[in-house]
Amino acid sequence: MFERILKKIKPDKKEQLEVTRKVKEFLSKLKLEDADYFLGGSYAKNTWLKGKHDIDIFIRFDNEENISDKLEKFIKKSFKKYERIHGSRDYFLIKFKNTDFELVPVLKINNYKEAKNITDVSPLHVKWVRENLNSDQCDDARLAKQFLKAAGCYGAETYIKGFSGYLIEILIKYYSSFLKFIENAGNWKYGETIDIMKNSTFQTDQKFPLTVIDPVQPNRNVASALSYEKFNLFLGYCNEFLRSDKNEIYFKERKFSIEGFDLIIAAIPLEGSKDVAGTKLLKVYEKILEEINNQNFNVIYSGWNWNKKALFCYKVGNEKLDKLEKYFGPPLDMKEDVKNFKTKYKGLQFGNENNKIFVIKPRKFNDVRQLIKHLIRNDENIKKRVKSISLK
């Protein structure tokens, strides 16, 4: 079964040659001074999936001073269009022949202790994977990535909070194969700790569902981005897979369905870095969720999906509410506060219940669709985070 799956997800020789030619052509256009490049990401580690051609390139400098600005000067000489993306250290996105190339300026180091920024250690991660995973384990990493994609747990980006590619590669090395990884993961408990090099110096008061010590940076948890929800989702998915007698269907990504939702909101993300755009989409989804609940329409369940456009979907307990609501104020024994409450709502009907004063006042919104339309037209926190947004 695994061989059949690999044929579907592993780049064939033709694709490998095409991407390699494209990378070489890109690099030939990039004119560097006082710096060199180091290929990164799953392409460089030979764990990339078919059709996934985003290329990471680390541009290494001997001195940290203004390296983002220095790199931008090199890029300007070689490419007309690019995007500078702000982060702990600015990096650059260039679209070249339908492929995204991310150029990340880093300090050239031999040991994590020399790093001045978290990205400086990334080339060491690539080097570790290349030196420690054999070709069969690279394929096992591909299987694991596809399995996690199907489970909805692949990606450490803020808007996903799942497993990074590097985390998966470490776990494949630790357990030696894909199947052993899944069999063991199904038995993980909250707080599971894995230290492949047995040299951890990681210390924190924060509780993580999973701690995997970085083999090249022993004071770091590679799984720190993993959320409690994605940890539980993955464990359940592993056990379902094993109970199903390892059914191939568990490697197929399921199409997101909008059935069962009352509200479907479509949004076009901002252009640029997928991580940045995705994080902004997540904030919009959460903002709308919060406002629906604040206005007492009560979300029963919700979800969102992002391909070319994002869909924010909500099932609510109440699509419409009474035009008037009972709004509670302070306890009756807080005389001054009660007086101020009555002044604020002068002319409206008051009452008391459970030793608290309340007022009967008009709702701002009594129709959930009216609320959504108001938010997407007027809320600046929503408008600035998407290119466009509309209620379907």
C-alpha positions, 0 to 999 in steps of 0.5 A: 500500500505504501508503495502505491501512495508514494507513487502518487505523492513523490515527485518523479524524475521528470518533475525533479529535473524540471524543478532542479533546472528552475532552481539553477536558473533562478540562482544564476540570476541572483548576483550575490556579493560577500554572501553565499546561498544555502538551499533549504526546505523540503526540496533540499532535504529530499522530503518534498511532495509532488506538486509542492515547489516552494523553494527556500534559499538561505542567503548567508552573511558573515556579519549580521549588520543590516543583512536584510537591506544588503540582500534587498540590494542584491535582489533589486539587481536581479529581479524586477518584482519581489516582496519584502516581508516583515518578521523578526528579520525581514525576508523576501518573496520572489515569484519566478516561473510559477514558483515561490522562492523565499530568500531568507538572510541569515548569519553564517554559523556552525553552532546554534550558540552563534545565532543572533536570530531564530532563522540563523539555525535553519541551515543547520536543520537542513544539514541534520536531516540530510546527514541523518535520514536515509532515502527510505526514511525520506520517503517515510517522511513523505508518507507522514506529511501526506498522512498529516495533511489528510488529518488537517495537522500539517504545518506549524504556521500560526493559522494551522498550529500543527506539525512542521516538516522538520518536526516530522523528519525528526520523528521519522528518524526517532521511530525509524519508519512511518508505521512505527511513528504512527503506532507509537504516536497513537499512545502518546500522552499529553506532555510527551517528551522526545529527546533524540540526542539525549542532551536537552537543555530546554527549560520552561514553565509553559505546558506543551502537549508535545515536546521534541528537543531540537537535535541541533539546538537542545534548548528548543522545543521543535513542537512548540507551535503544536496546539492542544486541539491538533495534538488530540486530532492527530492522536485520534487520527492515528488510532482510527488509521490503525483500527481500520487495518491501515486503510489507504483512505487516511492519506486522502485529503478530504474536501471541505464541506459547507453543508450544515452551516448557517453562515458562509463568508467568502474572503480573498486573502492579501497577496504575499507570504502565505503564513502572513496572509493565513494568520490574518485570515485566522484573525478575521475568522476568530473576530467574526466568531467572537462577535456572533457569540457576543451578540448572543447568536451562539455558535454551535460549531464552526470551521474555515478552509483556505484554498485560493479563497477562504471560507468562514463557516458558522452554525448558530443556535439562533439566526434571529433574536427578539428585538428587545433584550434583558441587560443586567447591571450591578447588584442592588446593594451597589447603590451608586452603580445602580444610580449610574446604571439608571441614568445611563438607560433613563426612559427604559423599563427596569427590573431586578432579578437575583439581586441585580438590576436589569433594563429592557433595551433594544438589541443592536442586532437581532438578525445574525446576517445583519450583524455579519453585513455590518462587520464586513462593511465597517470593522476596520480590523476585518477590512485591513486583513483581507483583500475582499470579503462577502457573505454568501 
